[in-house]
Amino acid sequence: MFYVYVLYSHVLQKYYVGSTEDLNKRIIQHNSGRGAFTSKGAPWILIVSLECETRQMAVKKELQIKKRGIKRYLQDNNLT
């Protein structure tokens, strides 16, 4: 199982979207400073996670969210 997830940083007041096979491990990585962008925004809060059967489906959904705009995607789907 793969996941598409949306995080929010109160520090940066920004959203972040990504995909992974191990959601808990990935959130820990974001909050421990293992990323150029996310290291500046810790602590990150999980807003939503979506399950996908394959990595390809997860990447496709991640790109769809990024193209729409994370905040707009969340509002359109009543996820905020």
Order of alpha helices (4+ residues) and beta strands (2+ residues): beta-beta-alpha-beta-alpha-alpha
